[in-house]
Amino acid sequence: MATILNRYSNIMAMNVGGMIELAEDPMKMANHLAHHMEDDIARTRREGYALIEDIEKLEDDRSVPNAEALLVAKKAELMKLHEIHEKLQEQLRQITILTAAMYELHRAKKS
């Protein structure tokens, strides 16, 4: 989870469009970013499923010491992970749109 939270802070500070515009090979940069975003999305999904599993176990077995506090913490973590997941998906959509625009521009220049 720590790596995802670190990634989240980077994402919040990232201007995907600006990064791609400044790249030496924008299409290559966009594809590289898209690949990393897809990996991060898959990772957040896996971590989310694991958190949901933990939450369900805690809800079923309240005999665990501090079960209520753990539930609150796990649910907060899940909410944060969901926010990260949504941001990653939005940035992947932006990259996809930029890639399509660059492809069209490149194709138009060839014509």
C-alpha positions as CSV (number, residue, x, y, z in Angstrom):
1,M,0.0,0.0,0.0
2,A,2.9,2.4,0.7
3,T,4.1,2.2,-2.9
4,I,0.6,3.0,-4.2
5,L,0.3,6.0,-1.8
6,N,3.7,7.2,-3.0
7,R,2.5,6.8,-6.6
8,Y,-0.6,8.7,-5.7
9,S,1.3,11.7,-4.5
10,N,3.3,11.6,-7.7
11,I,0.1,11.4,-9.8
12,M,-1.5,14.3,-8.0
13,A,1.6,16.4,-8.9
14,M,1.8,15.1,-12.4
15,N,0.7,16.9,-15.5
16,V,0.5,14.1,-18.0
17,G,-0.1,16.4,-21.0
18,G,2.8,18.6,-20.1
19,M,5.1,15.6,-19.7
20,I,4.1,14.2,-23.1
21,E,4.5,17.6,-24.8
22,L,8.0,18.0,-23.5
23,A,9.1,14.5,-24.4
24,E,11.6,13.9,-27.1
25,D,9.3,11.2,-28.6
26,P,5.8,12.0,-27.4
27,M,4.2,8.8,-28.8
28,K,6.8,6.7,-27.1
29,M,6.4,8.6,-23.8
30,A,2.6,8.3,-24.0
31,N,2.8,4.5,-24.6
32,H,5.3,4.2,-21.7
33,L,3.0,6.2,-19.4
34,A,0.0,4.2,-20.4
35,H,1.8,0.9,-19.7
36,H,2.7,2.1,-16.2
37,M,-0.8,3.4,-15.5
38,E,-2.2,0.0,-16.5
39,D,0.2,-1.8,-14.2
40,D,-0.7,0.6,-11.4
41,I,-4.5,0.2,-12.0
42,A,-4.1,-3.6,-11.8
43,R,-2.1,-3.3,-8.6
44,T,-4.7,-1.0,-7.0
45,R,-7.4,-3.5,-8.0
46,R,-5.5,-6.4,-6.4
47,E,-4.8,-4.4,-3.2
48,G,-8.4,-3.4,-3.1
49,Y,-9.6,-7.0,-3.3
50,A,-7.2,-7.9,-0.5
51,L,-8.5,-5.1,1.7
52,I,-12.1,-6.1,1.0
53,E,-11.2,-9.7,2.0
54,D,-9.6,-8.4,5.2
55,I,-12.7,-6.2,6.0
56,E,-15.1,-9.1,5.4
57,K,-13.0,-11.3,7.8
58,L,-13.0,-8.7,10.5
59,E,-16.8,-8.2,10.1
60,D,-17.3,-11.9,10.5
61,D,-15.0,-12.3,13.4
62,R,-15.3,-9.5,15.9
63,S,-13.3,-11.4,18.5
64,V,-10.1,-10.0,17.0
65,P,-8.6,-7.5,19.5
66,N,-9.4,-3.9,18.4
67,A,-11.6,-5.3,15.6
68,E,-13.7,-2.1,15.3
69,A,-10.6,0.2,15.1
70,L,-9.1,-2.2,12.5
71,L,-12.3,-2.1,10.5
72,V,-12.3,1.7,10.5
73,A,-8.7,1.8,9.4
74,K,-9.1,-0.8,6.7
75,K,-12.2,1.0,5.3
76,A,-10.3,4.3,5.3
77,E,-7.5,2.6,3.4
78,L,-9.9,1.2,0.9
79,M,-11.5,4.6,0.3
80,K,-8.0,6.1,-0.3
81,L,-7.1,3.2,-2.6
82,H,-10.4,3.8,-4.5
83,E,-9.5,7.4,-5.0
84,I,-6.1,6.5,-6.3
85,H,-7.7,3.9,-8.7
86,E,-10.1,6.6,-10.0
87,K,-7.3,9.1,-10.6
88,L,-5.2,6.5,-12.4
89,Q,-8.1,5.6,-14.7
90,E,-8.7,9.3,-15.4
91,Q,-5.0,9.8,-16.3
92,L,-5.0,6.7,-18.5
93,R,-8.1,8.1,-20.3
94,Q,-6.2,11.4,-20.8
95,I,-3.1,9.5,-22.2
96,T,-5.4,7.5,-24.5
97,I,-6.9,10.7,-25.9
98,L,-3.5,12.4,-26.3
99,T,-2.2,9.3,-28.1
100,A,-5.1,9.2,-30.5
101,A,-4.7,12.9,-31.2
102,M,-0.9,12.5,-31.8
103,Y,-1.6,9.5,-34.1
104,E,-4.1,11.5,-36.1
105,L,-1.7,14.5,-36.4
106,H,1.1,12.2,-37.5
107,R,-1.2,10.5,-40.1
108,A,-2.4,14.0,-41.3
109,K,1.2,15.1,-41.8
110,K,2.0,12.0,-43.9
111,S,-0.9,12.8,-46.2
